[in-house]
Amino acid sequence: MTAGRLKGRRLWWLSIGIWLLLTILLTAIAPGSKENVVANKDAGLPSDAPSIVATHQLEKYFPNDGGMPLFAVFHKDSGLSDEEVVNFAQAIESLKEDEAFEEVDVIPLSKLQPEQRASFLSENEKTFFVPLSLPQNLEGKDMNKLVQSVKESVGGQVADGIELSWTGPAGIASDAVELFSQADIVLLLSTVGLILVLLLIIYRSPLLTFIPLLGAGIVYAVVDRVVGFTTAQGWFGVDSQALSIMTILLFAVVTDYSLLIFSRYREELKVHEDANVAMKETMRHVKEPIFFSGSTIVLGVATLFFALYEPYRNFAPVFAIAAGAMLIAGLTLLPALFALIGRKAFWPVIPKYGEKTVEKKTVWGKVAAVVTKKPFLFMIPILLLLGLGAWNMTNMKESYDLIASFPEDLSSRVGYERLGADFSEGSLAPGTLLFVSDNELGMEEMKAVIERIEEDPAIAQITTQGNPLNEDGNAAKFSVTFAGNPYDEEAFDAVLKLREDSEKILKEANLSDTTLYISGETAINADLRDINDRDTWIVMILMTVLITIMLGFQTRSIVAPIYMIGSILLSFAATVGLAYFLFGVFLDLEGLSYRIPLYAFVFLVALGVDYSIMLIARIREEMKVMPFDDAVRKGVERTGGVISSAGLILAATFLVLATMPIYELKLFGFIMALGILIDTFIVRPLLIPAVLVLLGKWSFWPKRM
């Protein structure tokens, strides 16, 4: 073994050694990321959001009424007797006899008169609910633990034949924690298993399947502990959904980088006998696309730091850490693993050094020849089809009803739908009207204000239990029930309208020194809708600008970034529009979760740039030795295989989200898979080459050809 070859192997071993040492040290000193999953403070909204200000004001003037609501919902198809209703109420009240539930507040319904209990019993007498209040400041896992204890304690006192479900904000939060805790291991195993099978089918090389998964496993172990350490220090929060998507993205992108290295390494082994030399030559060609690919992902997700909504903002550091680790691994760990295994990595079809073979025309070679010969024939129909899909995105409606994404048999959804069917949709999440005055409030004036507010057809009724005034008499609270679904746009609009009209309404009732606050789920979602719109536009604009600049540095061109980012944005809009159409036809879906468009934009654009960079980098390389049109054909031919196989694996990997119990993640996974396939098989190999050929020498202007 020559000194140069020995030195090369030492460098590869050193790279692997550093990664393994880092993995061992972090595993020993840092917790896992899932150990520090926390609930979002103030529903993820800024502290100055009107609904959050209202919540804090309510806690200030009615300190004993704070907490997170939990509803115990009892149902019996044949109807409930008054005796059964009293027994259910007593079962709930018995919680106060246990010190473990001393912080749980319960309304003593069993001690009320039958006519007073009637408001908690449906008109058909089939459904009865009891409201409880849990501490507001509990974290996700602690909240879930307390809810589970309440369920076990009460459930044992309910006879067979009675359907008992638990809903309300606390029940929904508890079920969300439970769903993700059960699904994490399934997601990880499904991802690894699917990548393993697809790599074996596509490349028929056992070691090639082992290298990407080994690399991804090491990177995942490091990222998991780094995220765990940083969240344990309180530097930022993290939720289960972010970790689930991060796992998918990490394994998929590391596999993409592995395939890019593998494809070029196989070429270089045919002209270099020494595997170390072949790998050095490989990295000379692929380090630029890997660097710019990883950098654009880091920059793309970093734009989420500018979001006001906390779940979006918490995505940023998690994915920035993961993307940074993937970038470093693509330049160090992955080439080291390939180089040390050498030609054996391609067993049983091992590339032979110096062997002269006649290259057969590949499928992508044939496609490239046709596209570059008749560019208009491909570009016009593709633009029309993508434009049609993008236009349908303008018809998209957003949904803020989280529980609609839960499994139909989940306790919180069952109770939610029972209350909606047997009481009213508005009773699912009543809001609170809080009046705060500089002086004592008069009930006559308050009555006039209530009557005026109830004139709005979007508000069903405003009620109170007992005396609405606080001890000082300068604050009063009332429960407001909306006429329709409290998670629909109409209810949000009613909240905003009431806020706008409140000053006028109070002035007409001679309450100019009084302020009206509106709290509750509907008010929170009304603010969320506005903040989500703002965040979506800010992130989309920033990400588009930053990635365009990065593409400019990579291509050394002004024109190239324009058609590259334009094709990516068109692909994204067409994907969401087409997916929304398909969801409406096959799933009868009326609205798409408000979070999906932004998440889809961030990841589809970042990943779409990957494939554009791979293609353009190879075309620019070929331009050094052949005419422009030939360079385009050769670039598509050389990268077509790696991009299509990487795209297939990436799309299939995102479809693993279909194993998740959250409907929202299933739809997100489908949109990602659809977008990646459109980008992989339509935009990259057909549209971009057609545009390049039509632009000709202007494709990379002002760089001289």
C-alpha positions in Angstrom: 0.0 0.0 0.0 1.5 3.3 -1.1 1.9 6.2 1.4 -0.7 8.3 -0.4 -3.3 5.5 -0.2 -2.5 4.9 3.5 -2.9 8.6 4.2 -6.2 8.6 2.4 -7.5 5.7 4.4 -6.4 7.3 7.6 -8.4 10.4 6.8 -11.5 8.4 6.1 -11.1 6.4 9.3 -10.6 9.7 11.2 -13.8 11.1 9.8 -15.8 8.0 10.9 -14.1 8.0 14.2 -15.0 11.6 15.0 -18.7 10.9 14.1 -18.7 7.8 16.3 -17.0 9.5 19.2 -19.5 12.4 19.0 -22.4 9.9 19.0 -21.1 8.1 22.0 -20.4 11.3 24.0 -23.7 12.9 23.2 -25.6 9.7 24.1 -23.8 9.6 27.4 -24.4 13.2 28.4 -27.5 14.5 26.6 -31.2 13.4 26.8 -33.1 12.3 23.7 -35.2 15.0 21.9 -38.5 13.3 22.8 -37.8 13.7 26.5 -38.3 17.4 26.3 -41.4 17.7 24.2 -43.4 20.6 25.6 -46.8 22.2 25.0 -46.8 25.6 23.4 -47.2 28.5 25.8 -50.3 30.6 25.2 -51.5 28.3 22.4 -48.4 29.3 20.5 -49.5 32.9 20.0 -47.6 36.1 20.9 -48.3 37.4 24.4 -49.9 40.6 23.0 -52.5 38.7 20.9 -56.0 39.9 21.9 -57.1 36.4 22.9 -54.1 35.8 25.1 -54.4 39.3 26.7 -58.1 38.3 27.4 -57.0 35.0 29.0 -54.5 36.7 31.3 -57.1 39.4 32.2 -59.6 36.6 33.1 -57.0 34.9 35.3 -56.4 38.3 37.0 -60.0 39.2 37.8 -61.3 35.6 38.3 -58.2 33.8 39.6 -60.1 30.7 40.7 -61.7 30.2 37.3 -58.5 29.6 35.4 -57.4 26.2 34.1 -57.7 23.9 31.1 -61.2 22.5 30.6 -61.8 18.7 30.5 -65.3 17.4 29.7 -66.5 13.9 30.9 -69.2 12.9 28.4 -71.6 10.1 29.3 -73.9 8.7 26.6 -76.6 6.0 26.5 -78.7 5.3 23.4 -81.8 4.3 25.4 -81.6 7.5 27.5 -80.3 8.4 30.9 -82.3 8.5 34.1 -81.9 11.2 36.7 -80.4 8.6 39.1 -77.8 7.7 36.6 -77.0 11.4 36.0 -76.5 12.0 39.7 -74.3 8.9 40.0 -72.1 10.1 37.1 -71.8 13.5 38.8 -70.8 11.9 42.1 -68.2 9.7 40.4 -66.6 12.9 39.1 -66.9 14.6 42.4 -65.2 11.7 44.2 -62.0 12.8 42.6 -61.7 15.5 45.2 -61.4 12.8 47.9 -58.0 11.8 46.5 -55.0 14.1 47.1 -53.7 13.3 43.7 -56.5 15.4 42.2 -56.5 18.3 44.6 -55.7 20.7 41.7 -58.7 19.4 39.7 -61.7 21.7 40.0 -65.2 20.0 39.7 -68.6 21.6 39.6 -70.8 19.8 42.3 -73.6 19.0 39.9 -75.0 16.2 42.2 -75.8 18.9 44.8 -77.8 21.1 42.4 -81.5 21.0 41.8 -82.7 18.8 38.8 -83.7 21.9 36.8 -80.2 23.3 37.3 -78.5 20.1 36.1 -80.8 20.1 33.1 -78.4 22.4 31.2 -75.8 19.6 31.3 -78.2 17.0 29.9 -79.2 17.0 26.3 -82.8 17.4 25.3 -83.1 13.8 24.1 -81.6 12.8 27.6 -79.1 10.6 25.9 -75.9 12.6 26.7 -74.7 14.2 29.9 -71.5 16.0 30.4 -69.5 17.2 33.5 -66.9 20.0 33.1 -63.7 19.8 35.0 -60.8 22.2 35.1 -57.1 21.1 35.2 -54.1 23.3 36.0 -53.3 25.6 33.1 -49.5 25.4 33.4 -49.0 21.6 33.0 -46.7 20.5 30.2 -47.8 18.0 27.6 -46.6 14.8 29.3 -47.7 15.9 32.8 -51.1 16.9 31.4 -51.5 13.5 29.7 -50.5 11.7 32.9 -53.1 13.6 35.0 -55.9 13.1 32.4 -55.1 9.3 32.2 -55.3 9.1 36.0 -58.7 10.9 36.0 -59.9 8.5 33.3 -58.9 5.4 35.3 -60.3 6.7 38.5 -63.8 7.6 37.1 -63.9 4.8 34.5 -63.9 2.1 37.1 -67.2 3.6 38.6 -69.1 3.5 35.3 -71.4 0.6 34.6 -71.2 -1.4 31.3 -73.5 -0.1 28.6 -72.5 3.5 29.3 -70.3 5.2 26.8 -67.8 7.5 28.6 -65.5 9.8 26.6 -63.3 12.6 27.5 -62.9 15.8 25.4 -62.4 19.5 25.7 -58.9 21.2 25.3 -57.3 19.0 28.0 -58.7 15.8 26.6 -57.6 16.8 23.1 -54.1 17.7 24.3 -53.8 14.4 26.2 -54.9 12.3 23.2 -52.4 14.2 21.0 -49.5 13.3 23.3 -50.7 9.7 23.5 -51.0 9.4 19.7 -47.5 10.6 19.0 -45.9 8.5 21.8 -47.4 5.3 20.3 -46.5 6.2 16.7 -42.8 7.4 17.0 -41.3 3.9 16.9 -43.6 2.8 14.1 -42.5 5.8 12.1 -38.8 5.2 12.5 -39.0 1.5 11.7 -41.3 2.1 8.7 -38.9 4.7 7.3 -35.8 2.5 7.7 -37.6 -0.6 6.4 -39.0 1.2 3.3 -35.6 2.8 2.4 -33.9 -0.6 2.8 -36.4 -2.4 0.5 -36.4 0.4 -2.2 -32.6 0.5 -2.3 -32.4 -3.2 -2.7 -35.0 -3.2 -5.5 -33.5 -0.2 -7.4 -29.8 -1.0 -7.0 -29.6 -4.7 -6.1 -26.6 -4.1 -4.0 -26.8 -5.2 -0.3 -23.9 -3.0 0.8 -25.3 0.1 -0.9 -28.5 -0.3 1.2 -26.3 -0.6 4.3 -24.2 2.5 3.8 -26.9 5.2 3.6 -28.8 3.6 6.5 -25.7 3.4 8.6 -24.8 7.0 7.8 -28.4 8.2 8.5 -28.5 6.2 11.8 -25.3 7.9 13.0 -26.5 11.4 12.0 -29.9 10.8 13.5 -28.3 9.7 16.8 -26.2 12.9 16.9 -29.1 15.2 15.9 -31.5 13.6 18.4 -29.1 14.3 21.3 -28.1 17.8 20.2 -31.8 18.7 20.0 -32.4 17.0 23.3 -29.5 18.9 24.9 -30.6 22.3 23.5 -34.2 21.9 24.5 -33.2 20.7 28.0 -31.3 24.0 28.4 -34.5 25.8 27.5 -33.0 27.5 24.4 -36.1 26.6 22.4 -39.1 24.3 22.6 -40.0 21.3 20.4 -43.2 19.4 19.6 -43.8 15.8 18.5 -44.9 16.8 15.0 -41.6 18.6 14.3 -39.6 15.5 15.5 -41.7 13.2 13.3 -41.2 15.2 10.1 -37.5 15.8 11.0 -36.9 12.0 11.2 -38.4 11.5 7.8 -36.5 14.3 6.3 -33.1 13.3 7.8 -33.2 9.7 6.6 -34.5 10.7 3.1 -31.9 13.5 2.5 -29.0 11.4 3.8 -30.1 8.7 1.3 -30.3 11.3 -1.5 -26.7 12.4 -0.8 -25.6 8.8 -0.6 -27.1 8.1 -4.1 -25.4 11.2 -5.5 -22.0 10.1 -4.2 -22.7 6.5 -5.2 -23.5 7.5 -8.8 -20.4 9.6 -9.4 -18.2 7.1 -7.4 -19.2 4.3 -9.8 -18.2 6.5 -12.7 -14.8 7.3 -11.2 -13.9 3.7 -10.2 -14.0 2.9 -13.9 -11.1 5.3 -14.6 -9.2 5.2 -11.3 -7.8 2.0 -9.9 -7.3 3.4 -6.4 -10.6 3.7 -4.5 -9.2 6.7 -2.5 -8.3 8.6 -5.7 -11.7 7.7 -7.1 -13.5 9.1 -4.0 -11.4 12.3 -4.0 -12.3 12.8 -7.6 -15.9 12.0 -6.8 -16.0 14.6 -4.0 -14.3 17.2 -6.3 -17.4 17.0 -8.5 -20.2 16.5 -5.9 -19.1 18.6 -3.0 -20.5 21.8 -4.6 -24.1 20.4 -5.2 -24.1 18.8 -1.7 -22.8 22.1 -0.1 -25.4 24.3 -1.9 -28.1 21.7 -1.3 -27.5 21.5 2.4 -27.1 25.3 2.7 -30.4 26.0 0.9 -32.2 23.6 3.3 -30.6 25.3 6.3 -31.5 28.8 5.0 -35.0 27.7 4.0 -36.0 26.3 7.4 -34.2 29.2 9.1 -36.8 31.6 7.7 -39.2 30.0 10.2 -37.4 32.0 12.9 -39.3 35.0 11.6 -42.7 33.5 12.3 -44.8 34.7 15.2 -46.6 31.4 15.7 -44.5 29.4 18.2 -44.9 25.9 16.5 -43.5 27.4 13.3 -40.7 29.1 15.1 -39.8 26.0 17.0 -39.5 24.1 13.7 -36.6 26.3 12.7 -33.8 25.3 15.2 -34.8 21.6 15.0 -34.5 21.5 11.2 -31.6 23.8 11.0 -29.6 21.4 13.3 -30.7 18.4 11.3 -29.9 20.1 7.9 -26.5 21.3 9.2 -25.7 17.8 10.4 -26.8 16.3 7.0 -24.6 18.7 5.1 -21.5 17.9 7.2 -22.2 14.2 6.9 -22.6 14.5 3.1 -19.1 15.9 2.9 -17.4 13.7 5.5 -19.1 10.7 6.9 -20.8 9.3 3.7 -17.8 9.5 1.4 -15.6 8.0 4.2 -18.0 5.0 4.4 -18.0 4.5 0.6 -14.2 4.9 0.3 -13.3 2.4 3.0 -15.6 -0.2 1.5 -14.4 0.6 -2.0 -15.5 -1.4 -5.0 -17.2 -4.0 -2.7 -19.9 -1.4 -2.1 -21.2 -2.2 -5.5 -21.3 -6.0 -5.1 -22.4 -8.0 -7.0 -22.1 -5.6 -10.0 -18.6 -4.2 -9.3 -17.3 -1.5 -11.7 -14.1 -2.7 -13.3 -11.1 -0.3 -13.7 -10.1 0.4 -17.3 -12.8 -1.8 -18.8 -13.9 -0.4 -22.2 -17.6 -0.7 -22.6 -20.0 0.6 -25.1 -22.5 2.8 -23.2 -26.1 1.9 -23.9 -28.6 4.6 -24.3 -30.5 4.8 -21.0 -34.1 5.7 -20.6 -33.1 9.2 -19.4 -30.7 9.5 -22.3 -33.6 8.9 -24.7 -35.8 11.3 -22.8 -33.1 14.0 -22.9 -32.6 13.5 -26.7 -36.3 14.0 -27.4 -36.8 17.0 -25.0 -33.8 18.9 -26.3 -34.9 18.3 -29.9 -38.5 19.4 -29.4 -38.5 21.7 -26.3 -41.8 23.5 -27.1 -43.6 20.2 -27.4 -42.8 19.6 -23.7 -42.7 23.0 -22.2 -46.1 24.3 -23.3 -48.2 21.4 -22.2 -46.3 21.1 -18.9 -46.7 24.8 -18.1 -50.5 24.6 -18.9 -51.0 21.6 -16.7 -49.0 23.0 -13.8 -50.7 26.3 -14.2 -54.1 24.6 -14.0 -53.2 22.9 -10.8 -51.8 26.1 -9.4 -55.0 28.0 -10.2 -57.0 25.5 -8.1 -54.9 26.5 -5.1 -56.9 29.8 -5.1 -60.0 27.8 -4.2 -58.4 26.3 -1.1 -60.1 26.7 2.2 -58.2 26.4 5.5 -59.3 24.4 8.5 -58.6 25.1 12.1 -60.4 22.2 13.5 -57.6 20.1 15.0 -59.8 17.3 16.3 -61.1 16.6 12.8 -57.6 15.1 12.1 -57.9 12.6 15.0 -59.0 9.0 14.5 -62.8 8.6 14.6 -62.8 6.2 17.6 -60.5 8.4 19.7 -62.1 9.4 23.1 -61.7 13.2 22.6 -63.2 13.1 19.1 -66.1 10.8 20.2 -67.0 13.1 23.1 -66.6 16.2 20.9 -69.0 14.8 18.3 -71.5 13.6 21.0 -71.7 17.2 22.4 -72.0 18.6 18.9 -74.8 16.2 17.9 -76.9 16.2 21.2 -76.3 19.8 22.3 -75.1 22.3 19.7 -71.9 22.8 17.8 -71.3 26.0 19.6 -71.3 24.2 23.0 -68.2 22.3 22.0 -66.0 25.3 22.8 -67.9 28.2 24.4 -66.0 31.5 24.8 -65.9 34.0 27.6 -66.8 37.6 27.5 -65.0 39.6 30.2 -66.0 43.2 31.1 -63.5 45.2 33.1 -64.3 48.7 34.3 -62.7 51.5 36.3 -65.8 51.6 38.4 -68.4 49.2 39.7 -70.5 47.6 36.9 -74.3 48.0 36.9 -76.3 45.0 35.9 -78.9 47.0 34.0 -76.2 48.4 31.7 -74.6 44.9 31.4 -78.0 43.5 30.4 -78.3 46.1 27.6 -74.9 45.2 26.3 -75.6 41.5 26.3 -78.9 42.0 24.4 -77.1 44.1 21.9 -74.4 41.5 21.4 -76.9 38.7 21.0 -78.4 40.5 18.0 -75.5 39.0 15.9 -76.9 35.9 14.2 -73.5 34.2 14.6 -73.9 34.2 18.4 -76.4 31.7 19.8 -76.6 32.9 23.4 -74.8 34.5 26.3 -75.2 32.9 29.7 -73.8 33.0 33.2 -73.8 30.7 36.2 -74.7 32.6 39.4 -73.4 36.1 40.0 -71.2 37.2 37.0 -69.4 39.9 39.0 -66.1 39.5 40.8 -65.7 40.5 44.5 -64.8 44.1 43.7 -67.7 44.5 41.3 -65.5 46.0 38.6 -65.3 42.9 36.4 -68.0 40.5 35.0 -67.7 37.4 32.9 -70.3 35.6 30.7 -70.2 32.5 28.6 -70.8 33.0 24.9 -72.0 30.2 22.6 -71.6 30.6 18.9 -74.4 29.6 16.5 -72.2 27.3 14.4 -69.0 25.3 14.7 -66.7 27.4 17.0 -63.8 26.3 14.8 -65.3 27.7 11.5 -64.5 31.0 9.7 -67.9 32.4 10.6 -67.2 32.2 14.3 -63.8 33.8 13.8 -65.4 36.6 11.9 -68.0 37.0 14.7 -65.1 37.5 17.3 -63.3 40.0 15.1 -66.6 41.9 14.5 -67.4 42.0 18.2 -63.9 43.3 19.0 -64.4 46.1 16.4 -67.9 47.0 17.6 -67.2 46.6 21.3 -66.3 50.3 22.0 -69.4 51.5 20.2 -71.7 49.0 22.0 -70.3 49.9 25.4 -70.6 53.6 24.7 -74.3 53.2 23.8 -74.8 51.5 27.2 -73.0 54.3 29.1 -70.1 52.0 29.8 -67.4 54.1 28.1 -65.0 53.4 31.0 -65.3 49.6 30.4 -63.2 47.3 28.2 -64.5 44.1 26.6 -62.2 41.1 26.3 -63.0 37.8 24.5 -61.2 34.6 25.4 -61.6 31.0 24.5 -60.8 28.6 21.6 -62.7 30.6 19.0 -60.9 33.9 19.9 -57.6 32.1 19.9 -58.2 30.6 16.4 -59.4 34.0 15.1 -56.0 35.4 16.1 -54.2 32.4 14.8 -55.8 32.8 11.4 -54.4 36.4 11.1 -51.0 35.4 12.4 -50.8 32.3 10.2 -51.6 34.5 7.1 -48.8 36.9 8.1 -46.3 34.1 8.8 -47.1 32.3 5.6 -46.4 35.3 3.4 -43.3 36.4 5.4 -41.7 32.9 5.3 -42.6 32.3 1.6 -41.1 35.7 0.5 -38.0 35.4 2.6 -37.3 31.8 1.6 -37.8 32.6 -2.1 -35.4 35.5 -1.9 -32.7 33.7 0.1 -32.8 30.5 -2.1 -32.7 32.6 -5.3 -29.6 34.3 -4.0 -28.0 31.0 -3.1 -28.8 29.7 -6.6 -27.1 32.8 -8.0 -23.9 31.9 -6.1 -24.1 28.3 -7.2 -24.7 29.0 -10.9 -22.7 32.3 -11.1 -25.7 33.5 -13.1 -28.6 36.0 -13.0 -30.9 34.2 -15.4 -30.5 30.6 -14.1 -31.9 31.3 -10.6 -35.0 33.0 -12.1 -36.2 30.0 -14.1 -35.0 27.5 -11.4 -36.9 29.2 -8.6 -39.8 29.9 -10.9 -40.2 26.2 -11.8 -40.0 25.2 -8.1 -42.7 27.7 -7.1 -44.9 26.6 -9.9 -44.4 23.0 -9.0 -45.4 23.8 -5.4 -48.5 25.6 -6.3 -49.6 22.9 -8.8 -49.0 20.2 -6.2 -51.1 21.8 -3.5 -53.9 22.7 -6.0 -54.0 19.2 -7.4 -53.8 17.6 -4.0 -56.7 19.8 -2.8 -58.8 18.7 -5.8 -58.1 15.0 -5.1 -58.9 15.4 -1.4 -62.2 16.9 -2.3 -63.1 14.2 -4.8 -61.9 11.1 -2.9 -62.0 12.2 0.7 -64.8 14.7 0.6 -62.5 17.1 2.3 -63.7 20.7 2.4 -60.7 22.4 4.1 -57.0 21.8 4.4 -55.2 22.3 7.8 -53.9 25.8 8.0 -50.4 24.5 8.7 -50.0 22.2 5.7 -49.5 24.9 2.9 -46.6 26.5 4.8 -44.9 23.2 5.8 -45.3 21.9 2.2 -43.8 25.1 0.8 -40.8 25.0 3.1 -39.9 21.4 2.4 -41.0 21.1 -1.3 -39.0 24.2 -2.2 -35.9 23.2 -0.2 -36.0 19.6 -1.6 -36.9 20.8 -5.1 -33.8 23.0 -5.1 -31.7 19.9 -4.3 -32.6 18.2 -7.6 -32.2 21.5 -9.6 -28.7 21.9 -8.1 -27.7 18.4 -9.0 -28.9 18.8 -12.6 -27.4 22.2 -13.2 -24.1 21.4 -11.6 -23.7 18.4 -14.0 -24.7 20.4 -17.1 -22.2 23.1 -16.2 -19.5 20.5 -15.8 -20.3 19.0 -19.2 -20.4 22.4 -20.9 -16.6 22.5 -20.4 -16.0 19.7 -22.9 -19.0 19.8 -25.3 -21.6 22.1 -27.0 -24.4 23.5 -24.9 -27.3 21.3 -26.2 -25.1 18.2 -25.9 -24.2 19.3 -22.4 -27.9 19.5 -21.5 -28.6 16.1 -22.9 -25.6 14.6 -21.1 -26.5 16.3 -17.9 -30.0 15.0 -17.9 -28.8 11.5 -18.9 -26.1 11.4 -16.1 -28.3 12.7 -13.3 -31.7 11.3 -14.5 -31.1 8.0 -12.8 -29.9 9.3 -9.4 -32.6 12.0 -9.3 -35.4 9.7 -10.2 -34.3 7.0 -7.7 -33.7 9.6 -5.0 -37.1 11.1 -5.7 -38.9 7.8 -5.6 -37.3 7.0 -2.2 -38.0 10.5 -0.9 -41.6 10.4 -2.0 -42.2 6.9 -0.6 -40.5 7.9 2.7 -42.9 10.8 3.2 -45.8 8.4 2.5 -44.6 6.7 5.7 -46.5 9.5 7.4 -49.6 7.6 6.4 -48.8 5.3 9.3 -49.3 8.2 11.7 -52.6 8.4 13.5 -53.0 12.1 12.9 -55.0 12.8 9.7 -53.2 16.1 9.1 -49.8 14.3 8.9 -51.3 11.7 6.4 -52.4 14.6 4.1 -49.1 16.3 4.5 -47.2 13.1 3.6 -49.3 12.7 0.5 -48.8 16.3 -0.6 -45.0 15.9 -0.1 -44.9 12.6 -2.1 -47.0 14.1 -4.9 -44.9 17.2 -5.1 -41.6 15.3 -5.1 -42.8 13.0 -7.9 -44.0 16.0 -10.0 -40.6 17.7 -9.5 -38.6 14.5 -10.1 -40.4 13.2 -13.2 -41.8 16.3 -14.8 -40.1 19.5 -13.8 -36.4 18.5 -13.5 -36.1 16.1 -16.5 -38.6 17.7 -18.9 -39.4 21.4 -18.1 -36.0 22.6 -17.1 -34.1 21.1 -20.0 -36.7 22.5 -22.4 -36.3 26.0 -20.9 -32.4 25.6 -21.1 -32.4 24.7 -24.7 -34.9 27.5 -25.7 -32.8 30.1 -23.8 -29.6 28.7 -25.3 -26.5 30.8 -24.5 -28.6 33.1 -22.2 -29.3 30.2 -19.8 -26.4 31.1 -17.6 -26.0 34.8 -18.4 -23.8 36.7 -17.6 -21.4 33.7 -17.4 -19.6 33.3 -20.7 -20.2 30.0 -22.5 
